[in-house]
Amino acid sequence: MKIGKVIKITGASARSIRHYEDKGLIKPTRQNNNYREFDEKVIESIQTIQLYLGLGLTTEQIKDILFCQFPDQQEKQEHADKGLYCAEVLQLYEAKLREINSQINSLNDAKSALVEKINQMLEHTEEEEQ
């Protein structure tokens, strides 16, 4: 499929899609006229990239994750030479999960404090009205 359809499916901009390709995150095939041709694997990769960018991961971290999720033989050799292993990516996942859980806990604490302040203000307002 062409880039226009990919944009409709993923919501990613053409600029983002080209950036992902430049960073080696996706590898669309090229037609004879040099147009990019995207398959379902690339669509899935773009959706995964969007998720991980939303979590605050870098494109290099995402590249390692995508390798572990969608490896091909050439990439396996390239990554093996660099010493990048999926076990390290798993550790990255676990660290990111801990970070997210910490953020959730902080937000829950802030929410509780805010609810308490609201309740105090409501009680004070009710006392003044009586």
N, C-alpha and C positions, 0 to 999 in steps of 0.2 A: 504494500500500500504506500501511497505518497505521503509527504509530510503534512499536507492539509488534513488528511484523515487522522493522522497520529495526533495532531493538535486537538481535533475535536474529541477524540477518545480520551486523551490524557489531561487536557487542559494546559499542557506545557506550551510555551511560546516556541516559535521557530528558532529564535535566538538561543533559548535554553537547550533545545534539542541539538543544535549545532555545537554548543558548548560541551554538552555531554559527549558528543562524538570526538571533539578536539581533545578532551581529557581522557579518552579511551574507555569511557563508561559504557558506551553502546557502539555497536559495529554494524550499521546498516550496509546492505550490499549496494553496489552501484550498477545501474543499467548501462547499456551501450551509449546512451546520450548523457551519461554521467549524473543522472538524477539518482537520488537516494531511494532505495526500496526498503521498507520496514516490514518485518514480520512480527508475529505474535510475541516471540521471545523479546524483541526490542521493546514492544509495548509494555510487557511485564517489567522489563528492566527500568524503563522510564518511570513507571508507577512506583517501583521500589526506590529509585533514586529520590523521587519527590518525598516519599515517606521519610527517608533517612536525612535528607536536607532539613526537613521540618523538625527532626530530632536534634539538629545541630551538629551532625557529623560532617567532616570535610570530604571533599571529592576523593582524596586519596584513601580515606577510610572506607568510603562507599565502594571504590574500585576493588578493594580487598574483599569486601563482603560479597559483591557481585561475582567475583571469581569463585568464591566458595559455593554460591548458589547456582551459578550457571557456567561451570568450567568448560573450556574446550581444550583440546590437546596442546595447541600452541601456547595458550596462556598458562597451562599447567607447567610447561617447561620454563617459561619466562619467570613465573613466580617462584618456582623451586630454586632457580638460580639466585634469586634475591633473598631467599630464606623466609619468604612469607608463607605462613601456614594457616590453615583454617582454625587450628586451635587458638592461635593468637586473635583471630577475628571473633571467636567465641568469647574470649576474655573481654574484648571490646564491647560486645553485646552485653555481657554481664555488668561491666562497669557503667555502661549507658543506662541500663535498667536500674542500677543502684542510684545513679544520679537523678533519674526520673522519680523514683520512689522518695528520694530526699526532697525533691521539689514538691511532690504531692503532700508530704508531711508538713513542709513549711507553709504551703497554701492552706492546708487544713487548720494549722495553728492560727494563721492570720484570720481565717474565716471564723473560728471560734472566738477569737478576741474581738472581732468586729461585731458578732452577734451579741456578745456580752455587753459591749458598749451601747449598742442599739437598745437592748433591754434596760440598761441602766438609765438611758435617756428617756425611754418611754415611762419607766417608773417615776422618774423625777417630774416629767410633764404631767402625769396623772396626779401626783401629789400636789402640784401647784394648782391644778384645776379644781381640787376639792376644797 
